[in-house]
Each structure stands twice: as C-alpha cells, then as structure tokens.
Amino acid sequence: MVRKASRLVALDDIVSSAFDDEELLISPVLRGHLVVEALLVELILTSEHDENSVWRWSFPKKTEFAADNALMPAQLKKALDLLNDFRNDIAHIFDHQVSAEQVHKLAKDLEHHGVEFSDSLGNRPFEDVVADYDGICGMLYELLWCLSFEVAQCLLSAGGRDLFSEE
C-alpha cells in the first residue's frame, strides 16, 4: 500500500492544523504506539540484545523477532502489526481522517487476534461502544491501553519488569 497525501497541501495547513480537532486523535495514537514500542524493546532486551541496535530496528522487525523467539504469541505480533499500520496511516498520510467506525473495526480485528478488552470493544454494537467510551478518543485510549497491557504481560512472562505491581 502506498501512503500519500489525501489532498493537495496548502500553506494555510500549517496554521490551521494547530487548531484542528483531528490533532486530538494524532496524539494518543502516536504516544500509544511509542509506549507499545518501548515495552516491545524492553521485552526483546530480556533476550540479551544490544539496546542501541534494537532501537534502530523497524517496528515490524521488533514484532517479528519477539514472535520468532517465543517472547510473545504470533497472534499478538499480528495485532501489533495492525496497530503499526493504523499508526503509519495517521503519521504518514497528510490529512488522513479516522472515523469511530475505523477504530471499531480495528478493535474487532485485534480481538480476532486474541487481544482482550475489558469490555469487548470490538464485539459489541458500534453505537453502544461509542456511547460507553464517550466517542472515538475513549475508544482509542481503551484500545491502546489493552495493547500495552498485553505486551506488559509478555514482558513479565519473559522475566522482565513487573509493571502490574509498580506504584
């Protein structure tokens, strides 16, 4: 898939983007992806790799290594790669629009790959999910929190840091 601007860029985009409500979606997705990636690196480092070299790896290489070395299930690798594609669309396609329906579909796909949500984000009626999570931002926070939780569990299982008992 080629990622390209969804429309022609204008100079006014620089100013208008600072006040665009869509910015509210970019921040949690990028920050959530960074959290997941940091936990993924920490997981890989339980297998005695050089930290500096692991940070240089692409996200798909990190998920591939973790799955191939039994640090996480293959299904979680697929789920994290879906998150990465979702994040890449937001980060690399100018003026990319994300709808609540797309987030709901992503949640369904993640649940298909074994990600557990506290309240079945993907397998409930769309209208109920939007209402229960106060819209798209709440849905994204739940999705990203649950993915982080899954990687943190793998980290604990691999003998790494216990994020669940930290204060």
C-alpha positions, -999 to +999 in steps of 0.1 A: +000+000+000+013+034-009+007+061+017+002+095+001-015+128+010-052+126+007-054+161-008-030+189-020-012+207+008-016+244+011+004+269+032-027+275+053-024+239+065+005+249+087-016+274+107-049+256+105-035+223+117-026+239+150-063+244+158-077+213+142-097+189+164-082+160+145-050+167+164-067+151+194-065+118+176-030+120+165-015+124+199-030+093+216-022+071+186+014+083+183+020+082+221+003+049+225+024+034+197+055+047+214+045+031+247+039-002+230+072+001+211+092+009+243+076-021+260+084-042+230+121-032+231+122-039+268+108-074+260+134-080+233+161-069+257+152-098+280+169-120+254+203-102+258+204-079+228+223-047+224+198-019+234+211+006+208+208-018+179+173-029+189+160+007+190+172+010+154+151-019+142+118-012+124+086-019+143+078-050+122+113-063+128+108-060+165+074-078+164+089-105+142+119-111+165+097-112+196+073-137+180+100-158+164+118-161+197+087-170+217+087-138+236+051-132+226+024-152+208+023-150+170-013-136+173-001-107+193+025-100+166-003-098+141-022-074+164+007-051+169+014-050+132-022-039+127-016-011+152+015-001+134-003+001+100-030+022+117-004+045+132+015+048+099-016+059+081-021+087+107+016+096+108+024+095+071-008+104+052-014+142+052-049+150+063-058+113+070-092+111+086-100+085+112-136+076+120-151+059+150-161+031+126-125+025+116-114+024+153-142-001+160-131-022+130-095-022+143-108-033+177-127-062+160-095-072+141-074-070+173-099-092+192-098-116+163-060-118+170-066-125+207-063-091+222-086-089+253-105-058+260-120-051+294-154-047+279-152-063+244-146-031+225-148-048+191-175-073+196-203-051+208-227-030+188-210+001+174-235+026+189-230+011+224-192+013+221-193+049+210-216+058+239-198+038+266-164+052+257-175+088+250-166+086+214-135+080+193-109+093+218-122+070+246-122+041+222-086+048+212-074+050+248-090+017+256-076+000+225-041+014+232-042+006+270-052-030+263-024-035+237+001-021+262-012-044+288-008-074+265+029-065+258+035-058+295+022-093+303+047-108+278+074-088+294+066-102+328+064-137+315+098-133+299+113-124+333+113-087+327+099-058+347+066-062+365+045-032+355+015-045+374+029-042+409+047-009+404+032+022+421 
